[in-house]
Structure formats: structure tokens, C-alpha cells
Amino acid sequence: MARRVTFDGLATIIRQKTESFQDDALDIVTEFADTGAAEMVDTLNNATTPTGEARAAAGGNGPGRVKTGQMRDDVTREAGRDGDAFTGKFGWIDDAEDYYTYQEDGTRRFRGMNALHSSAIRNREQAIARIKAAARGENE
């Protein structure tokens, strides 16, 4: 003896949930890139060096690492999907001058600002938590 139960429309519901989750995931990855880039620029604007402090004391444009604004303006972000892969990135994607690496990582003469590194770590963890919550159907 057996009982057969047919769940009409279940495949449609699963497909809709999957599509909705994928849309949510792309939104989260896009926000990761946007937030990371914004935090990076904020860190860049507020990070100081002895050279910047001397420039400010001499009447320059402030104690931060921004002199011309080019390094800050070269911070960009990208987000997208290619098949099953969702990718968000931010930083000096197209215009990574050697000078930016010195400012980011530091040298023997001055401490690095770690704008890219710290933003990536902080925002990656938040994005992962949000994606897991979305997969469970939780809204934050």
C-alpha cells in the first residue's frame, strides 16, 4: 500500500526563490563593492603621514595622504555575475600606480594606511553573513 502526493507548483516556487536569492546575492555583492570603495576613500582622506602633517603646517591642503586627489579618485568598484560566480571588487582596479602600494602597505619611513586591506576584510565578513541570512530566507 502506498500514498502518492503531488505538490503542484513546487518547481515554480523553488525557481522563483532561487531567482530571488540570486538577485539578493548580487545586491549584497554590489553593496560590498560600494561600501568597500567608500570606506577606502574615507580612510585615504583621513590617514596622516609626517609629510602630510608638515604640508598642513606649511599651509598646504591638510595632514592626510591626499595631495592632488589622483590616488583617491582612482579608487573604483565593480560588481557583477558571470554564470554561478558573483564578483565584487574595489580599489585601484585599473590605475594601480606603484606609489599607491607604498601608501597602502607603508615603507621603512612611514606606516601604511591599510585602506584597501582593512575595508576588504571588514566588508567581506559582513557580505558573507548577509548572503547566508538571505539563503536562509532571513531579511536584515
C-alpha positions in Angstrom: 0.0 0.0 0.0 1.3 3.5 -0.8 0.0 7.0 -0.9 1.1 9.3 -3.6 1.1 13.1 -3.0 1.7 15.6 -5.8 2.9 19.0 -4.9 1.7 21.1 -7.8 3.7 24.3 -8.5 6.6 23.4 -6.2 9.1 23.6 -9.0 7.9 27.1 -9.8 8.2 28.2 -6.2 11.7 26.8 -6.0 12.7 28.5 -9.2 11.2 31.8 -8.0 13.0 31.5 -4.7 16.3 30.7 -6.5 16.0 33.7 -8.8 15.1 35.9 -5.8 18.1 34.7 -3.9 20.4 35.3 -6.8 19.1 38.9 -7.1 19.6 39.4 -3.4 23.1 37.9 -3.6 24.0 40.3 -6.5 22.7 43.2 -4.5 24.8 42.2 -1.5 27.9 41.8 -3.6 27.3 45.2 -5.2 26.8 46.8 -1.8 30.1 45.1 -0.7 32.0 46.8 -3.5 30.2 50.2 -3.0 30.8 50.2 0.8 34.4 49.0 0.5 35.3 51.7 -2.0 33.6 54.4 0.1 35.4 53.2 3.3 38.7 53.1 1.4 38.2 56.7 0.2 37.3 57.8 3.7 40.4 56.1 5.2 42.5 57.7 2.4 41.1 61.2 3.2 41.8 60.8 7.0 45.1 58.9 7.1 48.1 61.1 8.0 51.8 60.9 7.5 54.6 63.1 8.8 54.9 64.5 5.3 51.2 65.4 5.2 51.4 67.0 8.6 54.4 69.1 7.6 52.4 70.1 4.4 49.4 71.1 6.5 51.6 73.1 8.9 53.1 75.0 6.0 49.6 75.9 4.8 49.0 73.0 2.5 45.8 71.0 1.9 45.8 69.0 5.2 47.6 66.3 7.0 46.2 63.4 5.1 47.6 61.5 2.2 45.6 63.5 -0.4 47.8 65.9 -2.2 46.4 66.0 -5.7 43.5 63.6 -5.2 44.6 61.3 -8.0 45.1 58.3 -5.7 41.7 58.8 -4.1 40.0 59.4 -7.5 41.4 56.2 -8.9 39.5 54.1 -6.4 36.8 52.4 -8.3 34.4 49.5 -7.8 32.9 46.7 -9.9 30.2 44.1 -9.2 28.6 41.5 -11.4 27.8 38.0 -12.1 29.2 35.5 -14.6 27.3 32.2 -14.5 27.4 31.0 -11.0 30.1 33.4 -9.9 29.3 36.6 -8.1 32.2 39.1 -8.0 32.6 42.4 -6.2 35.8 44.2 -6.2 37.0 47.7 -5.2 40.3 49.5 -5.0 42.7 50.6 -7.7 41.3 48.3 -10.3 42.6 49.9 -13.4 45.1 52.5 -12.2 47.4 50.9 -9.6 50.4 53.1 -9.5 53.5 51.9 -7.6 53.0 54.9 -5.3 49.6 53.6 -4.2 51.2 50.4 -3.0 53.7 52.3 -0.9 50.9 54.4 0.7 48.8 51.3 1.3 51.5 49.0 2.7 53.9 51.6 4.0 57.7 51.7 3.8 60.6 51.8 6.2 59.9 55.5 6.6 56.2 55.6 7.2 53.3 53.3 8.3 50.9 52.1 5.6 47.3 53.2 5.7 45.8 49.7 5.0 42.7 51.3 3.4 42.1 48.5 0.9 43.1 45.6 3.2 41.0 46.7 6.2 37.9 47.6 4.1 38.1 44.3 2.3 38.3 42.2 5.4 35.5 44.1 7.3 33.1 44.2 4.3 33.8 40.6 3.2 32.6 39.3 6.6 29.5 41.4 6.5 28.7 40.3 2.9 29.1 36.6 3.8 26.8 37.0 6.8 24.2 38.7 4.7 24.4 36.1 1.9 24.0 33.3 4.5 21.0 35.1 6.0 19.4 35.6 2.6 19.9 31.9 1.8 18.0 31.1 5.0 15.2 33.5 3.9 16.0 36.0 6.7 15.8 39.7 6.0 18.2 42.0 7.7 
